[in-house]
Amino acid sequence: MDNLLNVCMGLGLSAACGFRVFVPLLAMSLAAQSGEISLAPEMEWIGTTPATIAFGVATAVEVLAYYVPVVDNLLDTIEVPAAMIAGTVVTAAVVPDMDPTLRWIFAAIAGGGAAETIELATSATRLVSTAATGGMANSVVSTVEVGSALTLSLLTLAIPALAAIVVGVLIVWGGKKIYKHFFKRNRNQTEDLGETMHDE
């Protein structure tokens, strides 16, 4: 049962990384320092004071940077791989009672995958906001993302099982968002190009 809850915690924190990379890492670091959660032996550095300070500074910089026009869209290109790495790390860190090889494979697929899905979906939302409002509404999107990262991180640490259910809903939402923005639109553009060439 404990291992199942740890898996739920890993999924919740990794999904939160998709909204903001460092918010869940800071929450996890503080929780580890207070003894609320246990980390895998090789990941115990996350619960040290220097790590907490570093995550705190990184969180502040990340949150504020997303309120700067143009920079927010540039950050999304960086945070796509960063979110996947962070999601993998937080999942591996909170699932200590698993064979190390299997733990990292699971963390990369489930944790990294969850973070990547949410990050791509939020990136698509920001691109739509930028196109529709010239970036004027991007600050609203950023505020929602920060709030989501914080809320999901706290919910995960308090009620991991409920957080896992929320993550399931977010994955479905994210998958639809990604398909609609990246795949369906590209397919339509390809079909339009093909029709144009055929007409010519």
Legacy VTK file of the C-alpha trace (Angstrom):
# vtk DataFile Version 3.0
C-alpha trace
ASCII
DATASET POLYDATA
POINTS 200 float
0.000 0.000 0.000
2.807 2.422 0.878
4.497 1.748 -2.437
1.231 2.408 -4.289
0.844 5.733 -2.487
4.437 6.587 -3.377
3.662 5.882 -7.028
0.619 8.164 -6.786
2.816 10.823 -5.187
5.377 10.511 -7.958
2.714 10.916 -10.633
1.190 13.929 -8.887
4.489 15.741 -8.451
5.633 14.922 -11.982
2.396 16.291 -13.449
2.910 19.452 -11.385
6.324 19.786 -13.064
4.432 20.172 -16.316
2.934 23.415 -15.014
6.123 24.730 -13.389
9.335 22.750 -13.163
10.629 23.976 -9.814
7.450 24.440 -7.743
6.983 20.696 -7.035
10.723 20.256 -6.473
10.616 23.003 -3.840
7.505 21.491 -2.230
9.135 18.052 -2.177
12.355 19.461 -0.722
10.477 21.190 2.101
8.405 18.068 2.785
11.540 15.927 2.936
13.227 18.342 5.340
10.208 18.273 7.645
10.085 14.480 7.576
6.736 14.335 5.788
8.106 12.157 2.979
11.014 9.754 2.535
13.296 9.910 -0.466
15.305 7.222 -2.215
18.841 7.066 -0.735
20.567 8.524 -3.800
17.998 11.342 -3.958
18.217 12.480 -0.338
20.170 15.566 -1.433
16.822 17.005 -2.540
15.869 17.326 1.118
18.985 19.275 2.146
19.008 22.968 3.014
21.214 24.010 0.066
18.868 22.211 -2.314
15.828 23.897 -0.760
17.444 27.316 -1.148
18.414 26.559 -4.753
14.907 25.350 -5.592
13.441 28.422 -3.904
15.529 30.801 -5.989
14.882 28.825 -9.172
11.147 28.838 -8.466
11.064 32.605 -7.998
13.032 33.192 -11.215
10.877 30.755 -13.197
7.579 32.187 -11.949
8.576 35.806 -12.593
10.102 35.071 -16.016
6.779 33.764 -17.279
5.266 37.221 -16.785
7.742 38.776 -19.230
6.337 39.062 -22.792
8.128 36.970 -25.449
10.307 35.381 -22.750
7.357 33.209 -21.698
7.100 31.600 -25.133
10.868 31.140 -25.305
10.831 29.466 -21.897
8.306 26.933 -23.119
10.840 25.588 -25.622
13.317 25.094 -22.778
10.837 23.691 -20.289
9.547 20.941 -22.567
12.670 18.784 -21.993
13.224 20.263 -18.513
9.751 19.196 -17.379
10.345 15.645 -18.618
13.640 15.440 -16.712
12.119 16.945 -13.551
9.128 14.600 -13.757
11.451 11.623 -14.020
13.561 12.790 -11.070
10.674 13.501 -8.664
9.030 10.169 -9.435
12.258 8.240 -8.925
12.899 10.147 -5.705
9.622 9.251 -3.973
9.418 5.576 -5.019
12.324 4.113 -2.994
10.972 0.557 -2.534
11.459 -0.585 -6.118
14.318 -2.191 -7.985
16.540 0.746 -9.063
16.491 -0.179 -12.753
12.728 -0.657 -12.839
12.266 2.503 -10.778
14.093 4.692 -13.271
12.357 3.073 -16.240
8.991 3.609 -14.573
9.943 7.156 -13.594
10.995 8.029 -17.141
7.851 6.591 -18.736
5.187 7.531 -16.183
6.726 10.549 -14.465
8.491 12.017 -17.462
5.528 11.257 -19.684
3.026 12.946 -17.357
5.171 16.068 -17.040
5.769 16.209 -20.792
2.066 15.877 -21.589
1.071 18.706 -19.249
3.930 20.943 -20.413
3.058 20.499 -24.093
-0.610 21.188 -23.351
0.159 24.382 -21.445
2.554 25.464 -24.196
-0.249 25.013 -26.715
-2.559 27.089 -24.524
-0.010 29.907 -24.374
0.495 29.823 -28.150
-3.247 30.134 -28.664
-3.380 32.989 -26.149
-0.487 34.741 -27.876
-2.107 34.406 -31.287
-5.542 35.513 -30.078
-4.575 38.394 -27.800
-1.069 39.340 -28.894
0.217 38.035 -25.574
-2.013 40.327 -23.479
-3.721 37.379 -21.776
-0.548 35.367 -21.232
-0.180 36.669 -17.685
-3.530 35.079 -16.859
-2.350 31.780 -18.326
0.867 32.024 -16.289
-1.044 32.709 -13.072
-3.289 29.703 -13.649
-0.233 27.531 -14.303
1.523 28.634 -11.106
-1.648 28.081 -9.104
-2.089 24.651 -10.675
1.509 23.647 -9.929
1.209 24.749 -6.297
-2.248 23.246 -5.736
-1.350 19.914 -7.326
1.935 19.728 -5.400
0.219 20.351 -2.057
-2.651 17.985 -2.883
-0.166 15.284 -3.867
1.746 15.570 -0.599
-1.486 15.555 1.432
-3.665 13.029 -0.461
-1.605 11.134 -3.066
-4.458 8.874 -4.201
-6.743 11.819 -4.976
-3.888 13.574 -6.774
-3.409 10.507 -8.990
-7.055 10.755 -10.062
-6.593 14.442 -10.857
-3.498 13.554 -12.884
-5.539 11.060 -14.899
-8.012 13.824 -15.772
-5.165 16.192 -16.657
-3.522 13.593 -18.911
-6.777 13.181 -20.864
-7.135 16.972 -21.138
-3.505 17.353 -22.137
-3.688 14.612 -24.734
-6.705 16.205 -26.393
-5.046 19.625 -26.310
-1.848 18.321 -27.877
-3.708 16.416 -30.589
-5.888 19.399 -31.462
-3.073 21.947 -31.550
-0.085 20.054 -32.903
-1.347 17.035 -34.831
-4.809 17.917 -36.120
-3.713 21.390 -37.221
-0.635 20.027 -39.006
-2.741 17.397 -40.736
-5.217 20.042 -41.915
-2.366 22.217 -43.200
-0.914 19.250 -45.087
-4.301 18.476 -46.640
-4.776 22.119 -47.635
-1.314 22.183 -49.229
-2.074 18.997 -51.108
-5.347 20.425 -52.443
-3.566 23.610 -53.534
-0.900 21.663 -55.416
-3.574 19.494 -57.014
-5.526 22.541 -58.203
-2.379 23.988 -59.744
LINES 1 201
200 0 1 2 3 4 5 6 7 8 9 10 11 12 13 14 15 16 17 18 19 20 21 22 23 24 25 26 27 28 29 30 31 32 33 34 35 36 37 38 39 40 41 42 43 44 45 46 47 48 49 50 51 52 53 54 55 56 57 58 59 60 61 62 63 64 65 66 67 68 69 70 71 72 73 74 75 76 77 78 79 80 81 82 83 84 85 86 87 88 89 90 91 92 93 94 95 96 97 98 99 100 101 102 103 104 105 106 107 108 109 110 111 112 113 114 115 116 117 118 119 120 121 122 123 124 125 126 127 128 129 130 131 132 133 134 135 136 137 138 139 140 141 142 143 144 145 146 147 148 149 150 151 152 153 154 155 156 157 158 159 160 161 162 163 164 165 166 167 168 169 170 171 172 173 174 175 176 177 178 179 180 181 182 183 184 185 186 187 188 189 190 191 192 193 194 195 196 197 198 199
